[in-house]
Amino acid sequence: MLGRPIEGAGVRIQSQKIPGATLATATTGPDGAARFTKIPTILAPFIATVTYGGRTEEKLTGPGEASITIPAVAIGGTLIDTWIIFTAIGLLAAAIAILLVTRVVSRRKET
């Protein structure tokens, strides 16, 4: 979420042509990237699997660059689901709206 890179995610590359075989593994760096340079393109399409904080996301990709998004925010190495964050923001916005409406209503009663 928010397009922020995740450092320390495990990445595994497999080929659909060789079921069950792992071609390469790596860990993402500070830029959120893992690079694989010696995988034969003839083995494409590839299955890129990213694991972080108990979450796993997969993407089918060809040779070149692939971007995988984990629908969560990493805070201090802990993943928090995006729905939790949006719910908290929604509840905060609702509380502020209620306070503002209450203030407007009480002002109208005073006049």
Residue pairs with C-beta under 8 A, 6 or more apart in sequence:
1 69
1 70
1 71
1 72
1 73
1 82
1 85
2 73
4 32
4 73
4 74
5 28
5 30
5 31
5 32
5 33
6 28
6 32
6 52
6 70
6 74
7 28
7 29
7 30
7 32
8 27
8 28
8 52
8 77
9 27
9 28
9 32
9 34
9 50
9 51
9 52
9 70
10 25
10 26
10 27
10 50
10 51
10 52
11 25
11 26
11 27
11 28
11 34
11 48
11 49
11 50
11 51
12 22
12 24
12 25
12 48
12 49
12 51
13 22
13 23
13 24
13 25
13 36
13 39
13 46
13 47
13 48
13 49
14 20
14 21
14 22
14 23
14 46
14 47
14 49
15 21
15 23
15 43
15 44
15 45
15 46
15 47
16 45
16 46
16 47
16 60
17 43
18 43
23 36
23 39
23 43
23 46
24 36
24 38
24 39
26 34
26 35
26 36
27 34
28 34
28 50
39 46
39 63
41 63
44 61
44 62
44 63
45 60
45 61
45 62
46 60
46 61
46 62
46 63
46 66
47 58
47 59
47 60
47 61
48 58
48 59
48 60
48 61
48 66
48 68
49 56
49 57
49 58
50 56
50 57
50 58
50 68
50 70
52 70
52 74
52 79
53 72
53 74
53 77
53 78
53 79
54 79
55 70
55 72
55 79
57 68
57 69
57 70
58 68
59 66
59 68
70 79
71 81
71 82
72 79
72 80
72 81
72 82
73 79
73 80
73 82
73 85
74 80
